[in-house]
Amino acid sequence: MAYLFTSESVSEGHPDKIADQISDTLLDNFLAFDENSKVACETLVTTGQVVLAGEVKSNTYIDVQNIAREVINDIGYTKGAYKFSGDSCGVISLIHEQSQDINQGVDRGEKEEQGAGDQGMMFGYATNETENYMPLALDISHKILIELAKLRREEKEITYLRPDSKSQVTIEYSDENVPQRIEAIVISTQHDEFDEDDDAMLSKIKKDMKEILIPRVIKLFPQYVQELFNDKITYHINPTGKFVIGGPHGDSGLTGRKIIVDTYGGKGAHGGGAFSGKDPSKVDRSAAYAARHIAKNLVAAGVADEVLIQVSYAIGVVKPTSISVDTYGSSKVKLSNGEIAKKVAEIFDMRPASIENRLKLRNPIYRETAAYGHMGKEPRTITKIFESPYSGRIVREVELFTWEKLDYVDKVKEAFELN
């Protein structure tokens, strides 16, 4: 019997995502001037206030207050009407030095013997239902909000948009787990005050979302996905009506509260650890990226149509305590999940330092991960500029989303004897 599955996304202007982006931008600045920085940085945003907290061990100093303000302005909170602005909000820093008790289990004389920064389990997932090996409902949800943000910044076709927004997509699947159609799309977008009454305002927003936004989103997908969009989709657009009060003025935001949006939209599994604000010695982040890298390369190599990787660690211990694989019965090789996991452990070195090296994680690459998902984006190289009143100006060329590269496909095919 066919079934429905739903995923959601939130915009870069959502309060929780503001917090994530501030935390990751602080991390980037620490890593830019000291690649060995140990950072665990949390952010709280609310009406007119930003609170920074956490633990840092670094040989550099950065202007955390100014960095937070720049992030807020970049997102689009620049007007007094929003009741939250990078130019006027208060910024309180409670960041302090990392506990030596934790650090002693991580740092070792030999880099390769670096212990895991915490215990826990991390997951990586991939499916061949999309070209970027992501779950389709989440991929569409992200792209809706990416295009909505572009329309907001363009200020041409739609001029009333504010930064805070959310989306949600429900897809009907067949018994064979193949997407059949889009059942429902939910879009809630913050907007300016309208001169006309609330009914006329809501009617215009609904019309613009359906006739301007959705056609732009459809064009982003290959034909087989475009065919899932039809006139039978149920749309819920600003279902509560007026949405003027939003952002941190409407709801407080915290780092790490959107971990399902950040990963696979509820598909696969999640170990519970957030990503943003954490340097790669924290396996909550680095091992989750490595697990995604494994899952994506396994699916791309043809080992299975769908793969979930779990890896676990003990704090201060070098080797993972377990690596497991679930192919959901979609395996294309004559091996059990346990046998596949054994081969995965032989192909991919999952020691924390090896993950950092393989995926180039000690670079300032994290601001770009902090909105619209950490997984499923295109790997690319960009130039970033960092300025510090204490350390000067630095220009860095960095490679983003290395865990999305299909650079192990040939090794996987060889190990599993696939043509």
BANUNU-234716 format. One record per residue (C-alpha): x, y, z; residue in three letters. Coordinates in Angstrom, 3 decimals. Layout:
REC         px         py         pz   res
REC          X          Y          Z   ALA
...
***
This chain:
REC         px         py         pz   res
REC      0.000      0.000      0.000   MET
REC      1.286      3.472     -0.890   ALA
REC      2.461      5.674      1.966   TYR
REC      3.215      9.333      2.655   LEU
REC      6.471     10.841      3.946   PHE
REC      7.103     14.446      4.978   THR
REC     10.205     16.592      5.497   SER
REC     10.584     20.252      6.433   GLU
REC     13.160     23.008      6.062   SER
REC     13.642     26.436      7.618   VAL
REC     15.208     29.548      6.123   SER
REC     18.468     31.288      6.978   GLU
REC     16.319     33.909      8.742   GLY
REC     14.688     31.417     11.097   HIS
REC     15.826     32.166     14.679   PRO
REC     17.471     28.769     15.194   ASP
REC     19.333     29.106     11.908   LYS
REC     20.521     32.604     12.786   ILE
REC     22.072     31.042     15.881   ALA
REC     23.659     28.220     13.848   ASP
REC     25.166     30.667     11.344   GLN
REC     26.639     32.870     14.061   ILE
REC     28.178     29.852     15.809   SER
REC     29.678     28.502     12.587   ASP
REC     31.001     31.891     11.491   THR
REC     32.761     32.269     14.840   LEU
REC     34.217     28.781     14.315   LEU
REC     35.426     29.729     10.827   ASP
REC     37.197     32.801     12.154   ASN
REC     38.967     30.829     14.862   PHE
REC     40.066     28.163     12.347   LEU
REC     41.169     30.752      9.776   ALA
REC     43.742     32.213     12.169   PHE
REC     44.518     29.011     14.127   ASP
REC     43.625     25.738     12.449   GLU
REC     44.178     23.850     15.700   ASN
REC     41.497     25.785     17.564   SER
REC     39.139     23.756     19.726   LYS
REC     35.707     25.344     19.610   VAL
REC     32.281     24.548     21.041   ALA
REC     30.280     27.735     20.543   CYS
REC     26.577     28.190     21.305   GLU
REC     24.351     31.135     20.394   THR
REC     21.006     32.386     21.716   LEU
REC     19.023     35.036     19.849   VAL
REC     15.901     36.799     21.065   THR
REC     14.317     40.242     20.788   THR
REC     17.190     42.714     20.475   GLY
REC     19.734     40.393     22.079   GLN
REC     22.403     37.847     21.152   VAL
REC     24.135     35.720     23.785   VAL
REC     27.329     33.845     22.897   LEU
REC     28.507     31.005     25.149   ALA
REC     30.760     27.985     24.995   GLY
REC     34.344     26.825     25.294   GLU
REC     37.311     27.748     23.122   VAL
REC     41.003     26.853     23.132   LYS
REC     42.862     28.897     20.523   SER
REC     46.012     30.917     19.911   ASN
REC     44.022     33.702     18.279   THR
REC     41.555     36.370     19.351   TYR
REC     38.579     37.475     17.275   ILE
REC     35.964     40.211     17.613   ASP
REC     33.026     37.932     18.388   VAL
REC     30.535     40.777     18.826   GLN
REC     31.278     42.325     15.435   ASN
REC     31.208     38.931     13.695   ILE
REC     27.764     38.182     15.142   ALA
REC     26.469     41.568     13.927   ARG
REC     27.829     40.983     10.411   GLU
REC     26.112     37.601     10.169   VAL
REC     22.775     39.061     11.253   ILE
REC     23.042     41.854      8.670   ASN
REC     24.091     39.417      5.926   ASP
REC     20.984     37.338      6.573   ILE
REC     18.822     40.421      6.085   GLY
REC     17.905     41.712      9.538   TYR
REC     18.777     45.328      8.832   THR
REC     15.538     47.210      9.497   LYS
REC     14.099     48.589     12.695   GLY
REC     10.669     47.236     11.719   ALA
REC     11.992     43.708     12.236   TYR
REC     12.653     44.444     15.948   LYS
REC     16.020     42.740     15.475   PHE
REC     19.004     44.187     13.639   SER
REC     22.717     43.536     13.485   GLY
REC     23.382     47.243     13.933   ASP
REC     21.307     47.724     17.076   SER
REC     21.051     44.409     18.938   CYS
REC     22.997     43.759     22.119   GLY
REC     25.706     41.089     21.948   VAL
REC     26.865     39.428     25.161   ILE
REC     29.864     37.070     25.113   SER
REC     30.191     34.401     27.807   LEU
REC     32.751     32.311     25.894   ILE
REC     35.463     30.827     28.102   HIS
REC     38.407     28.428     27.862   GLU
REC     37.874     24.750     27.134   GLN
REC     38.093     22.306     30.039   SER
REC     41.532     20.701     30.289   GLN
REC     39.835     17.508     31.482   ASP
REC     38.161     17.171     28.086   ILE
REC     41.128     18.358     26.056   ASN
REC     43.565     15.840     27.553   GLN
REC     41.602     12.976     26.034   GLY
REC     41.573     14.540     22.589   VAL
REC     45.055     15.972     22.015   ASP
REC     47.878     13.443     21.792   ARG
REC     51.559     13.601     20.947   GLY
REC     50.866     11.974     17.578   GLU
REC     48.138     13.603     15.525   LYS
REC     46.952     10.213     14.257   GLU
REC     46.286      9.122     17.824   GLU
REC     43.832     11.963     18.466   GLN
REC     40.943     10.680     20.562   GLY
REC     37.267     11.306     19.872   ALA
REC     36.030     14.559     21.395   GLY
REC     32.979     12.858     22.869   ASP
REC     31.099      9.595     23.035   GLN
REC     27.999      8.978     20.952   GLY
REC     26.689      7.569     17.704   MET
REC     26.519      9.322     14.355   MET
REC     24.649      8.436     11.178   PHE
REC     25.105      8.996      7.471   GLY
REC     22.434      8.292      4.854   TYR
REC     22.112      8.248      1.077   ALA
REC     19.440      7.249     -1.423   THR
REC     19.416      7.177     -5.218   ASN
REC     15.974      8.807     -5.473   GLU
REC     17.628     12.161     -6.275   THR
REC     20.704     13.235     -8.222   GLU
REC     22.390     14.462     -5.034   ASN
REC     21.535     11.231     -3.184   TYR
REC     19.256     13.026     -0.726   MET
REC     15.653     12.281      0.290   PRO
REC     13.376     14.016     -2.208   LEU
REC     10.974     15.670      0.262   ALA
REC     13.853     17.374      2.063   LEU
REC     15.574     18.358     -1.186   ASP
REC     12.419     20.088     -2.432   ILE
REC     11.859     21.748      0.967   SER
REC     15.373     23.210      0.940   HIS
REC     15.100     24.455     -2.632   LYS
REC     11.771     26.177     -1.954   ILE
REC     13.408     28.304      0.725   LEU
REC     16.631     28.886     -1.213   ILE
REC     14.582     30.324     -4.083   GLU
REC     12.408     32.297     -1.669   LEU
REC     15.543     33.914     -0.213   ALA
REC     16.743     34.759     -3.731   LYS
REC     13.408     36.421     -4.488   LEU
REC     13.676     38.403     -1.240   ARG
REC     17.150     39.668     -2.095   ARG
REC     16.266     40.453     -5.713   GLU
REC     13.350     42.685     -4.590   GLU
REC     11.853     42.566     -8.095   LYS
REC      9.019     40.074     -8.493   GLU
REC      8.153     39.931     -4.775   ILE
REC      9.038     42.961     -2.670   THR
REC      7.367     42.326      0.703   TYR
REC      9.341     39.305      1.946   LEU
REC     11.118     39.245      5.310   ARG
REC     13.879     36.770      6.287   PRO
REC     11.979     34.225      8.418   ASP
REC     10.264     31.336      6.606   SER
REC      9.566     27.598      6.710   LYS
REC      8.597     24.935      4.188   SER
REC      7.315     21.382      4.290   GLN
REC      6.767     18.790      1.559   VAL
REC      4.756     15.553      1.676   THR
REC      5.401     12.899     -0.980   ILE
REC      3.471      9.743     -1.779   GLU
REC      5.638      6.640     -2.258   TYR
REC      4.791      3.311     -3.853   SER
REC      5.265     -0.016     -2.069   ASP
REC      8.613     -0.169     -3.874   GLU
REC      9.646      3.103     -2.196   ASN
REC      9.488      5.111     -5.433   VAL
REC      8.113      8.697     -5.292   PRO
REC      4.745      8.872     -7.084   GLN
REC      3.473     12.392     -6.538   ARG
REC      3.629     15.405     -4.258   ILE
REC      0.700     15.324     -1.861   GLU
REC      1.156     18.648     -0.069   ALA
REC      3.404     21.706      0.160   ILE
REC      3.453     24.046      3.152   VAL
REC      5.070     27.500      2.941   ILE
REC      5.039     30.047      5.754   SER
REC      6.831     33.280      4.962   THR
REC      7.300     36.391      7.043   GLN
REC      6.226     39.555      5.236   HIS
REC      5.879     43.315      5.558   ASP
REC      2.674     44.981      6.690   GLU
REC      0.179     45.370      3.843   PHE
REC     -1.938     48.455      3.168   ASP
REC     -4.931     46.309      2.194   GLU
REC     -6.887     44.046      4.561   ASP
REC     -5.627     40.669      5.762   ASP
REC     -7.689     38.644      3.273   ASP
REC     -6.314     40.580      0.282   ALA
REC     -2.791     40.290      1.704   MET
REC     -3.066     36.530      2.133   LEU
REC     -4.562     36.135     -1.340   SER
REC     -1.603     37.965     -2.909   LYS
REC      0.957     35.890     -0.965   ILE
REC     -0.722     32.636     -2.024   LYS
REC     -0.823     33.746     -5.649   LYS
REC      2.838     34.808     -5.644   ASP
REC      4.029     31.582     -4.019   MET
REC      2.160     29.416     -6.535   LYS
REC      2.780     31.478     -9.668   GLU
REC      6.259     32.930     -9.053   ILE
REC      8.095     30.806     -6.489   LEU
REC      6.989     27.270     -7.354   ILE
REC      7.726     27.540    -11.124   PRO
REC     11.282     28.659    -10.241   ARG
REC     11.643     25.670     -7.924   VAL
REC     10.352     23.209    -10.523   ILE
REC     12.996     24.354    -13.019   LYS
REC     15.748     23.292    -10.590   LEU
REC     14.860     19.609    -10.917   PHE
REC     15.246     16.956    -13.627   PRO
REC     12.208     15.899    -15.642   GLN
REC     11.263     12.920    -13.467   TYR
REC     10.901     15.206    -10.445   VAL
REC      9.143     17.971    -12.398   GLN
REC      6.446     15.429    -13.285   GLU
REC      5.610     15.038     -9.589   LEU
REC      4.377     18.646     -9.500   PHE
REC      0.760     18.857    -10.674   ASN
REC     -2.478     20.777    -10.099   ASP
REC     -3.643     18.275     -7.469   LYS
REC     -1.069     19.345     -4.861   ILE
REC     -2.624     20.700     -1.677   THR
REC     -0.970     24.010     -0.785   TYR
REC     -0.957     25.462      2.724   HIS
REC      0.497     28.966      2.355   ILE
REC      0.753     31.078      5.517   ASN
REC     -1.977     28.863      6.994   PRO
REC     -2.261     30.972     10.165   THR
REC     -2.745     34.127      8.095   GLY
REC     -0.724     37.223      8.957   LYS
REC      3.021     36.630      9.594   PHE
REC      4.616     40.038     10.168   VAL
REC      6.182     39.388     13.565   ILE
REC      8.931     36.817     13.053   GLY
REC     12.627     36.167     13.449   GLY
REC     14.101     36.502     16.955   PRO
REC     11.390     39.029     17.866   HIS
REC      8.716     36.367     17.303   GLY
REC     10.611     33.376     18.705   ASP
REC     13.959     32.817     20.392   SER
REC     16.606     30.831     18.535   GLY
REC     19.279     28.408     19.731   LEU
REC     22.232     26.680     18.103   THR
REC     21.552     23.028     17.337   GLY
REC     17.752     22.958     17.385   ARG
REC     17.304     22.006     13.719   LYS
REC     19.324     18.792     13.514   ILE
REC     16.797     16.960     11.302   ILE
REC     16.640     19.875      8.852   VAL
REC     20.460     19.820      8.886   ASP
REC     20.643     16.139      7.920   THR
REC     18.044     13.955      6.155   TYR
REC     14.615     15.311      7.000   GLY
REC     13.699     12.355      9.167   GLY
REC     14.895      9.665      6.759   LYS
REC     17.555      7.264      7.990   GLY
REC     18.404      8.096     11.610   ALA
REC     20.077     10.714     13.799   HIS
REC     22.370     10.236     16.777   GLY
REC     21.175     13.425     18.472   GLY
REC     24.320     15.543     18.266   GLY
REC     24.164     18.979     16.663   ALA
REC     26.824     20.250     14.231   PHE
REC     27.105     24.034     14.254   SER
REC     29.724     25.752     16.385   GLY
REC     31.785     22.577     16.841   LYS
REC     35.306     22.100     15.511   ASP
REC     36.007     18.758     13.767   PRO
REC     37.552     17.110     16.834   SER
REC     33.920     16.786     17.906   LYS
REC     32.846     13.566     16.226   VAL
REC     29.209     14.664     16.448   ASP
REC     30.126     16.701     13.403   ARG
REC     33.127     15.117     11.701   SER
REC     31.977     11.492     11.958   ALA
REC     28.482     12.425     10.716   ALA
REC     30.090     14.005      7.658   TYR
REC     32.300     10.935      7.197   ALA
REC     29.282      8.625      7.479   ALA
REC     27.461     10.619      4.792   ARG
REC     30.570     10.396      2.599   HIS
REC     30.572      6.604      2.999   ILE
REC     26.842      6.196      2.374   ALA
REC     26.887      8.387     -0.731   LYS
REC     29.848      6.597     -2.271   ASN
REC     28.312      3.175     -1.553   LEU
REC     25.056      4.120     -3.285   VAL
REC     26.847      5.810     -6.188   ALA
REC     29.006      2.712     -6.657   ALA
REC     25.928      0.505     -6.870   GLY
REC     26.292     -1.406     -3.596   VAL
REC     22.671     -0.554     -2.696   ALA
REC     19.852      1.819     -3.602   ASP
REC     19.676      3.134     -0.033   GLU
REC     22.243      3.012      2.753   VAL
REC     22.394      4.029      6.408   LEU
REC     25.781      4.088      8.138   ILE
REC     26.154      4.182     11.916   GLN
REC     29.463      4.837     13.661   VAL
REC     30.043      5.217     17.408   SER
REC     32.855      6.449     19.635   TYR
REC     34.043      6.609     23.234   ALA
REC     35.456      9.929     24.422   ILE
REC     39.248     10.039     24.190   GLY
REC     39.424      6.700     22.310   VAL
REC     40.967      6.657     18.847   VAL
REC     39.110      3.878     17.028   LYS
REC     35.325      3.795     16.716   PRO
REC     33.518      1.378     18.989   THR
REC     31.325      0.217     16.103   SER
REC     30.525      0.656     12.418   ILE
REC     27.259     -0.746     11.087   SER
REC     25.398     -0.686      7.773   VAL
REC     21.709     -0.971      6.890   ASP
REC     20.772     -1.283      3.220   THR
REC     17.023     -1.617      3.866   TYR
REC     16.923     -4.744      1.733   GLY
REC     18.142     -2.818     -1.311   SER
REC     21.630     -4.358     -1.494   SER
REC     22.963     -5.260     -4.946   LYS
REC     25.806     -7.422     -3.631   VAL
REC     25.639    -10.926     -2.183   LYS
REC     26.814     -9.883      1.258   LEU
REC     25.040     -9.378      4.564   SER
REC     24.871     -5.931      6.120   ASN
REC     27.506     -7.071      8.613   GLY
REC     29.836     -8.187      5.819   GLU
REC     29.330     -4.861      4.029   ILE
REC     30.177     -3.037      7.261   ALA
REC     33.407     -5.017      7.596   LYS
REC     34.487     -3.941      4.115   LYS
REC     33.529     -0.330      4.860   VAL
REC     35.854     -0.391      7.883   ALA
REC     38.675     -1.597      5.620   GLU
REC     38.098      1.094      2.971   ILE
REC     37.459      4.131      5.203   PHE
REC     39.724      5.038      8.123   ASP
REC     37.326      6.344     10.754   MET
REC     39.853      7.547     13.325   ARG
REC     39.045     11.214     14.126   PRO
REC     42.349     12.598     12.801   ALA
REC     42.017     10.559      9.606   SER
REC     38.521     11.934      9.043   ILE
REC     39.800     15.491      9.527   GLU
REC     42.584     14.919      7.005   ASN
REC     40.520     13.045      4.436   ARG
REC     37.726     15.616      4.383   LEU
REC     39.950     18.688      4.998   LYS
REC     37.888     19.682      8.019   LEU
REC     40.426     21.944      9.750   ARG
REC     39.608     24.701      7.289   ASN
REC     37.117     27.584      7.706   PRO
REC     34.324     25.899      5.731   ILE
REC     31.398     25.909      8.117   TYR
REC     29.358     29.092      7.609   ARG
REC     28.152     27.637      4.301   GLU
REC     26.832     24.514      6.041   THR
REC     24.695     26.364      8.569   ALA
REC     21.569     26.942      6.442   ALA
REC     19.608     24.710      4.028   TYR
REC     21.302     21.496      5.134   GLY
REC     24.805     20.192      5.713   HIS
REC     24.287     17.356      3.231   MET
REC     23.430     17.228     -0.448   GLY
REC     25.228     20.367     -1.596   LYS
REC     27.695     20.586     -4.466   GLU
REC     31.395     20.398     -3.519   PRO
REC     33.217     23.520     -4.665   ARG
REC     36.281     25.662     -3.990   THR
REC     35.869     29.304     -2.980   ILE
REC     38.008     32.156     -1.647   THR
REC     37.138     33.544      1.781   LYS
REC     38.481     36.659      3.489   ILE
REC     38.824     36.986      7.255   PHE
REC     39.742     40.117      9.162   GLU
REC     40.679     40.424     12.823   SER
REC     41.628     43.561     14.773   PRO
REC     44.176     41.379     16.553   TYR
REC     45.590     39.217     13.735   SER
REC     45.087     41.248     10.562   GLY
REC     43.624     40.073      7.265   ARG
REC     43.864     36.612      5.772   ILE
REC     42.684     35.247      2.405   VAL
REC     41.974     31.526      2.275   ARG
REC     41.014     29.259     -0.601   GLU
REC     38.902     26.454      0.839   VAL
REC     37.066     23.408     -0.456   GLU
REC     33.440     23.194      0.680   LEU
REC     31.371     20.050      1.252   PHE
REC     34.179     17.573      0.733   THR
REC     32.000     14.831      2.246   TRP
REC     29.759     15.128     -0.830   GLU
REC     32.547     14.117     -3.218   LYS
REC     32.260     10.797     -5.047   LEU
REC     35.999     10.221     -4.807   ASP
REC     35.777      6.721     -3.311   TYR
REC     33.446      5.173     -5.889   VAL
REC     36.261      3.349     -7.697   ASP
REC     37.702      2.027     -4.430   LYS
REC     34.256      0.804     -3.377   VAL
REC     33.628     -0.880     -6.719   LYS
REC     37.003     -2.617     -6.485   GLU
REC     36.388     -3.793     -2.922   ALA
REC     32.921     -5.124     -3.750   PHE
REC     33.931     -6.447     -7.189   GLU
REC     31.438     -4.264     -9.038   LEU
REC     31.881     -3.366    -12.710   ASN
***
